[in-house]
Amino acid sequence: STLSEASAQTQLAVRTFGYTGDKQQLELAEQHLKEVDRALDACRQLFAAQPSLVALGEGIQAADAALADYRRGFDATRANLAELEKIRQALDKNAGGFIQAISDYIASQDKALAEEIAAGTPPDKLEERRRKIVAANHIVEAGNAIRIANFKSQSTRDAQWIERAEDEFTLIDRSLAELRATTRQEANLRQLALVDQAAKAYHVEVAGIIQNMRSAAQLATQRAKAADTFDHDVTGVLKRSIVRTSDVATGSASSLSRATTIVLGGILLAVCAGIG
């Protein structure tokens, strides 16, 4: 019973840690896992003292194998979440560089447009400037859509959200090509190069997020399978022990009843013999 309770507490903490990455839940999981080890050790000591408990010995052996499998899944989950944290940091860094670069480009184009309007620049030149600003804002919108999809994927644990945003990267590439064709200032070209670099790096990290989420789902399934096996083994021993205890208690009660009957019968015969 102690082993079963420790197992349930461990599974809850590990599952919560897997979803949240909360370090407090990790500490709880490690603490409860130690309790599982202590409870298993107590089972081993009992079996060593009472080798006749064959079911207990078989249950310990099976539980050990399932627990080893669960530990591997737990360790892999820790590694998976550590990798996810690195990816998130890279995503934040690239997103910041992306927004800064495209914002600088738009600001420079807005300023140039205002100056050209004041100088009476021909309409065709103003229209070209306007198209640049529109294309740059399309890049901003695509970047925002990608980040929102990323947040949704991570919050819902569903990679489909970010997978659907793949077209937004294509839009960014197309808009950047359009801007390069009409951008002449070296400073602006450098800004576009930074946008392109950050977008491509973000794209790589998004692919990493998708793979990480798929791995996390597989690990959760593997952990659940190992936990089910462990609980099945422990519960099997527990149920057999309860049945066996009940049988022994029933047998003892029957033996006591028979002994009582015999004693009473003997007393009655002794009394009759005494009277005779």
HELIX and SHEET records of a PDB file:
HELIX    1   1 THR A    2  THR A   20  1                                  19    
HELIX    2   2 LYS A   23  ALA A   49  1                                  27    
HELIX    3   3 VAL A   54  ALA A  118  1                                  65    
HELIX    4   4 PRO A  123  THR A  156  1                                  34    
HELIX    5   5 GLN A  160  ARG A  164  1                                   5    
HELIX    6   6 GLU A  166  THR A  182  1                                  17    
HELIX    7   7 GLU A  186  ILE A  275  1                                  90    
END                                                                             
